[in-house]
């Protein structure tokens, strides 16, 4: 039994035993909570039993102090999980694991700092980039949340530590007590509206990262869309931008990242940070790093050595002069738009489970598309839009068919880049964007072997 028991006597129901839920249930039990675990899937329930957890459905009789609900499971609206409805009827909160991590760290006596990073696009890159900067500077830190390890799988850090947490809107809407020393909202564009109802609901969920900040905390806000720029905050506001000066903040002028004190770095030398969208990510990570006390030299070194993330403009190599780029993490049109802006001429592979805005927002970049190969449930609708704009395209249905066909198009001289940037979720054919990107990478490697 752990000697550290910050949740002793608390009765917690944990529902959803996937990447975040099972580690949370195990850790809460180790830290003294009376945990009841549940998942609608029998295999997950068996895993919880094997871990020594009590397994029962809390929806039948909600006799608990709180519900820790996996981020992907809705707690409001017509599709709310029965456990969430039971918790609400009992007057109990529905929380996320970040709150429990914060409470545990503070209960340990540590003043480790918490950084929360959210936004529609770029939050994974910004999270990983900031963690890379901190690690390069020798600072005690760990990154996770929506990216990497779940919050309650993270170690307890001392006073000099920093938790760098990617916060999805699904987690953000359930934040209750965590106070972020540094909170970042990068940008907002339509996404997850089926969950949040409309842009106002989506914005409100994202803005929860600022909810408990005090005047001495730092609130970093992207200025490149009006909704983000207008977000009210209590903390010290730091403006960042990829395209326009922000006195008192951090911004890019072309490839030059700078602040009021002068040039910080030339992003043209940061190979893993191409395009204006990455300039915004770099500005946000830099502003956060400055707030955490890193020097300009440490920040510059971090920017120039950052290796990039899998599935986000990931260079999978070249075949016969054609580069193959895995941007599977582009699960909405706005994210794909940023990828298209990074290439002059390309063969695109797109499609999957469609989002509300479809492919029409990509129209300004249609002239850059030599050909589009379509997969998944969105293929027919995307084909209709492309046909209306005169964009060459074909429906290949699966990635296994689309990749060799796209390569053939590029080898024929149409373009020197094959880009997987689906503008869609992946649930129709894959377990997630990671599996989709892994399949793309595997197919490219197989193509190399037979080239």
C-alpha positions, 0 to 999 in steps of 0.5 A, spaced: 500 500 500 502 506 498 504 511 503 501 517 499 494 517 500 491 524 498 484 521 496 483 516 502 476 515 503 474 518 497 469 514 493 470 515 485 467 511 479 471 511 473 468 510 467 471 508 460 477 504 461 482 506 455 488 509 454 486 514 460 481 511 464 485 504 466 491 508 468 487 513 472 483 508 476 489 504 478 493 510 480 487 513 484 486 506 488 494 506 489 493 513 492 487 511 497 481 512 493 475 507 493 475 506 486 469 502 482 471 501 475 466 500 469 467 500 461 461 498 456 466 493 453 467 486 456 474 486 454 476 492 458 472 490 464 476 484 464 482 488 464 480 492 470 479 486 474 485 483 472 488 489 475 485 488 482 479 493 481 472 493 483 468 492 477 461 495 477 456 499 473 455 506 477 449 508 473 445 503 477 446 506 484 450 512 484 453 512 491 460 516 489 463 522 490 465 524 483 465 521 476 471 520 472 469 519 465 473 518 459 474 524 455 471 521 449 465 519 452 459 525 452 457 527 459 451 532 456 446 532 451 442 527 448 448 522 448 450 522 455 452 516 458 448 513 463 453 514 468 453 521 467 446 522 467 446 518 474 452 522 477 448 529 475 442 526 478 446 525 484 449 532 484 456 529 483 461 532 479 463 529 472 471 530 472 477 529 468 484 526 470 488 532 470 484 535 476 486 529 480 493 530 478 493 537 480 490 535 487 495 530 488 501 534 486 499 539 491 497 534 496 505 532 496 507 539 497 510 540 491 509 547 487 511 544 480 508 548 475 502 546 470 502 548 463 495 547 459 495 547 452 489 547 447 486 550 441 483 546 435 490 545 431 497 545 433 496 543 440 500 537 440 506 540 436 506 546 441 506 541 447 511 537 444 516 543 442 515 546 449 517 539 452 523 539 448 525 546 450 525 544 457 528 538 456 534 541 452 535 546 458 535 541 463 529 542 466 525 537 470 518 536 466 513 531 463 508 532 457 502 528 456 494 529 457 491 528 450 498 527 447 503 521 450 501 519 457 495 520 461 495 525 466 495 520 472 500 516 469 505 521 470 510 521 476 510 526 481 515 532 480 518 536 485 518 544 486 522 545 480 518 541 475 513 542 470 507 538 467 506 540 460 499 538 458 495 538 452 488 539 453 482 537 448 476 540 449 473 534 451 477 534 457 477 542 458 470 542 459 470 538 465 476 541 468 474 544 475 480 545 480 486 545 476 490 552 476 494 553 470 500 557 471 501 558 464 495 556 459 495 557 452 489 557 447 492 557 440 486 558 435 479 556 434 475 553 428 469 548 427 471 542 430 467 537 435 460 541 434 456 534 435 459 534 442 459 542 444 453 544 440 456 550 436 462 554 436 460 558 442 459 551 446 466 549 443 469 556 445 467 555 452 469 548 453 476 550 450 476 557 455 476 553 461 483 552 461 483 559 463 478 559 469 482 558 475 488 563 473 490 569 478 492 575 476 500 573 476 498 567 472 500 567 464 494 567 459 497 566 452 492 567 446 493 566 439 491 573 435 490 570 428 482 568 429 478 573 432 474 568 436 481 566 440 483 573 440 477 576 444 477 570 449 477 574 456 482 572 461 484 573 468 491 572 468 497 576 464 495 576 457 501 574 452 499 575 445 502 571 439 501 571 432 504 567 426 503 573 421 503 580 425 506 584 430 504 583 437 507 588 442 509 585 449 508 578 446 511 573 441 510 573 433 513 571 426 515 576 421 516 571 415 520 566 418 523 570 423 520 569 430 521 575 435 519 579 441 520 586 443 527 585 445 529 582 438 530 576 434 529 569 437 530 565 431 530 564 424 524 558 423 527 557 416 532 553 420 527 549 424 526 543 419 520 540 423 517 547 423 515 549 416 509 553 414 505 559 418 501 554 422 508 552 425 510 559 426 504 560 431 506 554 434 513 556 435 511 563 438 506 560 443 511 555 445 516 560 446 512 565 450 510 559 455 518 557 455 519 565 457 514 565 462 517 558 465 524 562 465 528 559 459 533 563 456 533 566 449 539 561 447 535 555 450 529 557 446 533 558 440 536 551 441 530 548 442 526 551 436 532 549 431 533 542 434 526 540 435 525 533 431 517 534 430 511 529 431 509 523 428 503 524 423 504 531 423 507 533 416 512 527 418 517 526 412 516 518 410 522 519 405 523 520 398 522 515 392 524 517 385 524 524 387 517 524 390 517 526 398 511 522 402 508 526 407 504 523 413 499 528 416 494 523 418 493 528 424 489 533 420 482 530 422 479 537 420 479 541 414 483 547 418 488 542 419 489 540 412 489 547 410 495 548 414 498 542 411 497 545 404 500 551 405 506 548 406 507 545 399 507 548 392 504 542 388 502 536 391 498 529 390 493 529 396 490 523 399 484 525 403 477 522 406 475 518 412 469 520 417 467 527 415 467 533 419 461 538 419 465 543 414 467 538 409 472 539 404 470 546 401 474 550 406 480 547 402 478 551 396 483 557 396 488 551 395 485 547 390 490 550 384 496 546 388 492 539 388 495 536 382 490 530 383 486 528 389 485 520 391 479 519 396 478 514 401 473 512 406 466 515 408 467 522 405 469 520 398 463 521 395 461 528 398 469 530 397 468 528 390 462 532 388 466 538 391 472 537 387 468 536 381 465 542 381 471 546 382 475 542 376 480 538 381 482 532 378 480 526 383 479 519 383 475 515 389 480 509 391 476 507 397 482 505 401 489 507 403 492 501 401 489 502 394 490 510 394 497 510 396 500 506 390 495 510 385 497 517 388 505 515 387 503 513 380 500 520 379 506 523 382 511 519 378 508 521 372 510 528 373 504 531 376 508 533 383 514 532 387 510 531 394 504 525 396 501 528 402 496 524 406 492 530 410 485 527 410 481 533 413 477 527 416 477 523 422 479 516 422 474 512 425 470 509 419 476 505 417 482 505 423 482 505 430 485 512 430 489 517 426 495 514 429 493 507 426 492 511 419 498 514 419 502 508 421 499 504 415 501 510 410 508 509 413 508 502 412 505 502 405 511 507 403 516 503 406 513 497 402 513 501 396 521 503 397 522 496 397 519 495 390 521 501 387 
